[in-house]
Amino acid sequence: MTTAFDTTFSFRDFSNDQLLTTGEKVIEILKDLPEQDSHHRQLAIDLAVDVGLLGKILGHDAANEFTLLKGELDDERDTLYAGLAETIRSGRRHPFPAKAQAATRLCAMIERRRPSLHRLSFDENTAELTLLFADFDLASAQSDLTTLDLVSWYDKLQEVNKDYLEAVAEEIQAASEELEDLPSLVFVKQRLSAVLRMCLQGIAYHASWQRAPYTELAEKLEKALSGIRAVSTRRTNRAVKAKSGKAALSS
């Protein structure tokens, strides 16, 4: 019996991501439902709502405006820091001794911190920059930056970093507010599984009467879902075997 015609098909053993992927695939296939089939079209709408909710709960919709802004600002502060650090390092070879000495002192502070945005996480890099700012905000460091005509560059780096931190705070706040309005993961998974079963059962019924386009829809569902189900079944079998093995060892 194929997946699409199996009215006992269960999503109980599906992982969260597998359930989400299944919902997305079924939604795409159901776009070919007949216009007069208001029942299944409504189920498709309900399915889309629950897939959207599951995606938000699992964090798949985390790329909101603040997340994108955060990434842009992080790239900008990366560029600003890299340019500032390289200019200071190059300044150690300045022909004027005062400038070379100022660059050497600032370079020592940079080498002690060495923030690298591409090797560290956002949080780690922010912490490193915070420590670097504490050094560069000292009167002696500010004097050296003035000597090298780098005060405005440094101020720009601090400004972009401040904007980045504000974007992080806004992202966290937006995510928190969104999650407060979302139903529980268990509830959404149960409802999503139920509407998926109803969709499959309804299409299987019409396909059993060889009604178009349901036979084609059933074939598409079988092709789309068989691979996902096979992965879920293998995962379940491995878990059962592992559990049996542990039971045998403990007996």
C-alpha positions as semicolon CSV with decimal commas, in nm:
position;residue;x (nm);y (nm);z (nm)
1;M;0,000;0,000;0,000
2;T;0,149;0,337;-0,098
3;T;0,183;0,634;0,135
4;A;-0,081;0,849;-0,034
5;F;-0,338;0,567;-0,029
6;D;-0,256;0,459;0,324
7;T;-0,534;0,610;0,536
8;T;-0,362;0,488;0,853
9;F;-0,048;0,689;0,773
10;S;0,096;0,824;1,099
11;F;0,321;1,122;1,161
12;R;0,385;1,028;1,524
13;D;0,747;0,926;1,463
14;F;0,833;1,230;1,253
15;S;1,086;1,475;1,391
16;N;0,986;1,841;1,413
17;D;1,181;1,926;1,098
18;Q;1,040;1,626;0,910
19;L;0,687;1,730;1,001
20;L;0,758;2,084;0,885
21;T;0,906;1,961;0,557
22;T;0,610;1,728;0,503
23;G;0,363;2,010;0,558
24;E;0,547;2,235;0,313
25;K;0,554;1,964;0,044
26;V;0,186;1,882;0,086
27;I;0,091;2,250;0,064
28;E;0,275;2,277;-0,267
29;I;0,098;1,970;-0,406
30;L;-0,246;2,083;-0,289
31;K;-0,219;2,394;-0,507
32;D;-0,347;2,168;-0,788
33;L;-0,676;2,096;-0,610
34;P;-0,991;2,160;-0,816
35;E;-1,139;2,504;-0,756
36;Q;-1,474;2,351;-0,663
37;D;-1,320;2,135;-0,388
38;S;-1,383;2,387;-0,111
39;H;-1,338;2,121;0,159
40;H;-0,981;2,029;0,074
41;R;-0,894;2,387;-0,015
42;Q;-0,995;2,490;0,335
43;L;-0,782;2,208;0,476
44;A;-0,492;2,338;0,267
45;I;-0,540;2,685;0,415
46;D;-0,549;2,539;0,768
47;L;-0,239;2,336;0,687
48;A;-0,054;2,648;0,572
49;V;-0,142;2,824;0,898
50;D;-0,009;2,539;1,112
51;V;0,305;2,499;0,900
52;G;0,369;2,871;0,949
53;L;0,320;2,840;1,325
54;L;0,552;2,539;1,346
55;G;0,813;2,723;1,143
56;K;0,802;3,020;1,378
57;I;0,821;2,800;1,688
58;L;1,119;2,611;1,549
59;G;1,292;2,935;1,456
60;H;1,279;2,890;1,080
61;D;1,130;3,239;1,046
62;A;1,397;3,401;1,261
63;A;1,529;3,608;0,969
64;N;1,317;3,914;1,050
65;E;1,410;4,274;0,983
66;F;1,618;4,299;1,300
67;T;1,810;3,979;1,221
68;L;1,895;4,108;0,876
69;L;1,990;4,449;1,013
70;K;2,209;4,282;1,275
71;G;2,397;4,093;1,005
72;E;2,451;4,409;0,799
73;L;2,577;4,604;1,100
74;D;2,806;4,318;1,202
75;D;2,959;4,318;0,855
76;E;3,004;4,696;0,874
77;R;3,176;4,689;1,212
78;D;3,394;4,405;1,083
79;T;3,508;4,623;0,794
80;L;3,560;4,926;1,017
81;Y;3,761;4,734;1,275
82;A;3,974;4,554;1,016
83;G;4,058;4,883;0,843
84;L;4,133;5,064;1,168
85;A;4,356;4,783;1,295
86;E;4,546;4,758;0,967
87;T;4,598;5,136;0,955
88;I;4,735;5,134;1,310
89;R;4,968;4,843;1,235
90;S;5,093;5,019;0,923
91;G;5,149;5,333;1,128
92;R;5,433;5,165;1,315
93;R;5,642;5,227;1,002
94;H;5,546;5,593;0,982
95;P;5,842;5,823;0,900
96;F;5,747;6,061;1,181
97;P;5,859;5,914;1,515
98;A;5,564;6,053;1,714
99;K;5,315;5,884;1,486
100;A;5,511;5,559;1,477
101;Q;5,528;5,554;1,857
102;A;5,154;5,625;1,888
103;A;5,078;5,342;1,645
104;T;5,306;5,105;1,835
105;R;5,125;5,173;2,163
106;L;4,781;5,129;2,007
107;C;4,894;4,816;1,825
108;A;4,994;4,661;2,156
109;M;4,634;4,707;2,275
110;I;4,497;4,554;1,956
111;E;4,727;4,254;1,975
112;R;4,618;4,197;2,334
113;R;4,252;4,185;2,227
114;R;4,264;4,080;1,859
115;P;3,885;4,062;1,795
116;S;3,809;3,873;1,474
117;L;3,450;3,886;1,362
118;H;3,481;3,593;1,124
119;R;3,632;3,353;1,376
120;L;3,425;3,443;1,680
121;S;3,053;3,433;1,738
122;F;2,852;3,757;1,751
123;D;2,854;3,750;2,132
124;E;3,224;3,668;2,161
125;N;3,321;3,941;1,919
126;T;3,101;4,195;2,096
127;A;3,274;4,110;2,423
128;E;3,616;4,150;2,263
129;L;3,524;4,486;2,113
130;T;3,386;4,604;2,447
131;L;3,723;4,532;2,607
132;L;3,906;4,702;2,321
133;F;3,686;5,010;2,357
134;A;3,771;5,023;2,727
135;D;4,141;5,047;2,632
136;F;4,093;5,292;2,346
137;D;3,872;5,521;2,555
138;L;4,161;5,590;2,791
139;A;4,302;5,943;2,762
140;S;4,642;5,812;2,650
141;A;4,489;5,603;2,372
142;Q;4,266;5,889;2,261
143;S;4,577;6,108;2,237
144;D;4,747;5,847;2,019
145;L;4,439;5,818;1,796
146;T;4,441;6,196;1,759
147;T;4,808;6,186;1,663
148;L;4,724;5,935;1,389
149;D;4,408;6,125;1,279
150;L;4,197;5,817;1,357
151;V;3,951;5,956;1,614
152;S;3,663;5,988;1,365
153;W;3,727;5,633;1,238
154;Y;3,722;5,499;1,593
155;D;3,406;5,698;1,674
156;K;3,237;5,547;1,367
157;L;3,326;5,196;1,483
158;Q;3,174;5,267;1,824
159;E;2,862;5,415;1,663
160;V;2,806;5,110;1,440
161;N;2,869;4,876;1,732
162;K;2,608;5,065;1,936
163;D;2,358;5,031;1,649
164;Y;2,440;4,660;1,633
165;L;2,369;4,612;2,004
166;E;2,038;4,796;1,966
167;A;1,943;4,568;1,675
168;V;2,025;4,264;1,889
169;A;1,805;4,392;2,172
170;E;1,518;4,466;1,930
171;E;1,553;4,121;1,772
172;I;1,531;3,954;2,113
173;Q;1,231;4,166;2,209
174;A;1,050;4,093;1,882
175;A;1,116;3,720;1,915
176;S;0,997;3,721;2,275
177;E;0,673;3,902;2,189
178;E;0,611;3,669;1,896
179;L;0,662;3,355;2,104
180;E;0,424;3,482;2,371
181;D;0,145;3,484;2,113
182;L;0,224;3,137;1,976
183;P;0,051;2,816;2,089
184;S;0,256;2,531;2,232
185;L;0,472;2,311;2,013
186;V;0,280;1,998;2,116
187;F;-0,056;2,154;2,023
188;V;0,064;2,274;1,682
189;K;0,224;1,936;1,600
190;Q;-0,094;1,751;1,695
191;R;-0,315;1,980;1,489
192;L;-0,073;1,975;1,195
193;S;-0,060;1,595;1,203
194;A;-0,441;1,582;1,213
195;V;-0,492;1,809;0,913
196;L;-0,224;1,622;0,718
197;R;-0,405;1,294;0,784
198;M;-0,736;1,444;0,672
199;C;-0,580;1,572;0,351
200;L;-0,424;1,234;0,271
201;Q;-0,741;1,044;0,357
202;G;-0,961;1,269;0,148
203;I;-0,736;1,253;-0,157
204;A;-0,693;0,876;-0,111
205;Y;-1,070;0,834;-0,111
206;H;-1,122;1,026;-0,435
207;A;-0,820;0,856;-0,594
208;S;-0,969;0,516;-0,511
209;W;-1,257;0,612;-0,744
210;Q;-1,005;0,708;-1,012
211;R;-1,120;1,068;-1,007
212;A;-0,905;1,331;-1,170
213;P;-0,699;1,512;-1,060
214;Y;-0,690;1,315;-0,734
215;T;-0,510;1,016;-0,884
216;E;-0,231;1,250;-0,995
217;L;-0,231;1,424;-0,659
218;A;-0,205;1,090;-0,480
219;E;0,094;0,993;-0,694
220;K;0,266;1,323;-0,620
221;L;0,202;1,280;-0,248
222;E;0,343;0,928;-0,258
223;K;0,658;1,045;-0,432
224;A;0,704;1,342;-0,198
225;L;0,631;1,162;0,129
226;S;0,777;0,816;0,076
227;G;1,136;0,936;0,124
228;I;1,050;1,130;0,438
229;R;0,861;0,834;0,582
230;A;1,149;0,598;0,506
231;V;1,389;0,820;0,700
232;S;1,145;0,837;0,991
233;T;1,099;0,458;0,990
234;R;1,474;0,393;0,990
235;R;1,520;0,636;1,276
236;T;1,242;0,467;1,475
237;N;1,382;0,119;1,409
238;R;1,725;0,228;1,528
239;A;1,574;0,371;1,845
240;V;1,380;0,048;1,909
241;K;1,691;-0,165;1,856
242;A;1,896;0,058;2,084
243;K;1,628;0,038;2,352
244;S;1,608;-0,343;2,314
245;G;1,985;-0,369;2,339
246;K;1,992;-0,169;2,658
247;A;1,714;-0,384;2,804
248;A;1,907;-0,702;2,718
249;L;2,222;-0,572;2,881
250;S;2,038;-0,477;3,199
251;S;1,855;-0,811;3,228
